[in-house]
């Protein structure tokens, strides 16, 4: 198993589909997940639908939030975060 935590955050890509699928499998709404991980429902929506970070102050904060969400949903980091080099 490869751990991605030592990689610079700018080289990571959030796999939105994996987060959406895991949330839906747990029967959670965006609102329910937001409350569970102490985020705003708009942040959850952005996490699942956009590569931008309008509701986050930086991509590093968005990656940190993705880790919090993934952990809550019981995912391993490699399920929802990938190296950009691996995605081309």
Secondary structure as the mmCIF struct_conf table of DSSP 4:
data_model
#
loop_
_struct_conf.conf_type_id
_struct_conf.id
_struct_conf.beg_label_comp_id
_struct_conf.beg_label_asym_id
_struct_conf.beg_label_seq_id
_struct_conf.end_label_comp_id
_struct_conf.end_label_asym_id
_struct_conf.end_label_seq_id
TURN_TY1_P TURN_TY1_P1 UNK A 5 UNK A 6
BEND BEND1 UNK A 7 UNK A 7
HELX_RH_3T_P HELX_RH_3T_P1 UNK A 9 UNK A 11
STRN STRN1 UNK A 12 UNK A 14
HELX_RH_AL_P HELX_RH_AL_P1 UNK A 16 UNK A 25
TURN_TY1_P TURN_TY1_P2 UNK A 26 UNK A 27
HELX_RH_AL_P HELX_RH_AL_P2 UNK A 30 UNK A 36
TURN_TY1_P TURN_TY1_P3 UNK A 37 UNK A 38
HELX_RH_AL_P HELX_RH_AL_P3 UNK A 41 UNK A 49
BEND BEND2 UNK A 51 UNK A 52
BEND BEND3 UNK A 54 UNK A 58
HELX_RH_AL_P HELX_RH_AL_P4 UNK A 59 UNK A 72
TURN_TY1_P TURN_TY1_P4 UNK A 73 UNK A 74
HELX_RH_AL_P HELX_RH_AL_P5 UNK A 77 UNK A 80
STRN STRN2 UNK A 81 UNK A 83
HELX_RH_3T_P HELX_RH_3T_P2 UNK A 84 UNK A 87
#
